[in-house]
Amino acid sequence: MPGIRFAQAAVAALLALGACSAGPKAGAFRNPQAPIWSAAAFAPGQVTGSWRQVASFASAPGGCRAGAVEVTPIATGLAVKGSLCLDGKAQAIDVVARPVGPGRLSVGGTEDWWVLWVDSGYRTLAIGTPSGQFGFVLDRGAIAPDRLAAAAEIFDFNGYATGRLQPF
């Protein structure tokens, strides 16, 4: 019997170690150990106008529905105003997004937003954070299935748990 108890303890220890190193941290939607890339060719001047949120990562099904933002160029960057559904909760957005690197936007006081992908026609944006605290997809209208699939693939490539991406 001592051998069985030792084996049970060893299995429990291995499971505990695996839980510490596998997957995203609690509340995050991406594995922080995975590489993440921003869209180097992103042109901030191309995103002026109205955007509709068409998908977001969430811990549980349900919650709020799609948000929408208006992006306006200003002297210090891009004014982004509206609301977004982030992890199932509606959040008012009123920030200045300043380009700080290729495909990277500083939004003052919070983690930088990384543009992970934009389609060639600037109709769809996939935005996330290096920590994986949130990720969402914006579109200029009704998103085509192929662009939504492409956004999901980009999130997957960047270490996001795409099973938690909820289209609206």
N, C-alpha and C positions, 0 to 999 in steps of 0.2 A: 503493500500500500504506500510506503514512503516514495517509491518510484513514480507512482501515479500522481501523487500530490506534487512532486517535483516537476513532472511533465506538465501538469495543469498550470503551475506557477510560471513555467517557462513560456508556455503558449500565451498566457495572460500578459506577460512582460513584452513579448513580441508584438502582440496586438496593440498594446499601449504605445510602443515605439512607432508602430506603423501609423497610428492615429495622429501622432505628433508631426509626422513628416509628409503625410499624404494629403494632397489637395489643398484647396484654399483655406485660409483662416476663417473662423466663424464670422459670418456677416459679409464675407468677401465672395466674389464670384469668379475669381481667377486664382490659379496657383501662383503665388508670389515668387516661386523659384523658376517659373517658365520665362523665357525671353519675351519681351514685348517690343513692338516696332511701331513707330508712328509713320504716317504717310509723308515722306520727304517732299513730294511734289505738291503738297497741299498749298493752294493759293487763297489766303484769307479773303481777298477782295471778291472771290467768286461766290461767297456764301451769303451775300446781302439778300434780304427778303424774308418771306414767311416759310416756316418749316413746321411740319406736323410730325409728332412722335408716333412711330409705327410699331415699336417694340422696345422692351426694356427687360433687364434682369430682375428677378424677384425671388425672394426666399420661399414664398408660398403662392399658390394660384390665387387669383382674385385681386383685391386691392383696388387702387385707382385705375382709371383708364388712360388713354393717350393724352399727352399734353401737346402744347404748341409754343413755339417761340418766334419772335421777330428779331432778325439780326440787322443792325444798322451800323455803317461805318462811322466812326468818330475819330477825333485827332489822336487819341491814345490807344486805339484798337478797334474792337467791335463791341457795340452795346448789344447785349442779349437779354431780352425781356419776354416773360410769359410764364409758363408753368411746365414742369416735367413730372412724370411719374417715375420715382426712383425707389427701388425695392418696395413697390406696392404702396408708396405714400406720395400724395401730391405735394409738390414743393414749388413755391413761387421762385422764379428766377429773375434777378435784376442785377446783372454783373457786367463788368467790362472785361472782355477776353482779349488779352494782349499776346500777340505771337512772341514766343520766347525760344523757339527752336523749330526745326522742320516738323510740321504737323502737331505742334505743342502750343497750348494756350494757357497762360496764367489767368486765373479767374479771381485773384485777390483773396487771400485769407483761407482758401481751400486748396485741395490738391489740384495740380494742373490737369486739364482735360487734354487727352491725346486723341487726335483724329487718326483712327486706325485705318480707315479706308474712306475714300470718296470715289464714286463712279466717275467716268470720264466726262459725263454731261453735268456734273455737279447737281444731280437730282437726289442722291442718297448719301448720307454721312453715317459712319459707325464711329461712336465716340466712347472712350473708356478711360480708366485711370490705371496707373501702374500697380496700385494696391489692389485693384479689382473691386473697390467699394461700390462702384456702379458701372453700368454700361448701358447704352441706349442707341437706337437707330432713329434718325430723322430723315424725312423725305419731303419733297416739295408738293406731293399730292398723294395719290393712291399708289403705293409701292408695287412694282411688278414682282412676281414670285421669284424670278431669277436674281433680282437685286437683293431681296431679303435673304435668299439662300447664300449669296455671295457675302453679305454682311455676317451671317452666322459662321461661315467658313473662316472669315478673317478673325472673328472673336475666338474661334477654336484654335487657330494658328497662334494666337497671342495668349493662350493658356486659360481662356475663359471656359466655364462649365456651361456649354451651350444648351444643355437640357433644361437650364433655368431661364433661358431667353424666351420671353412671352410676347408673341405678336399681338397687336390690338386689332 
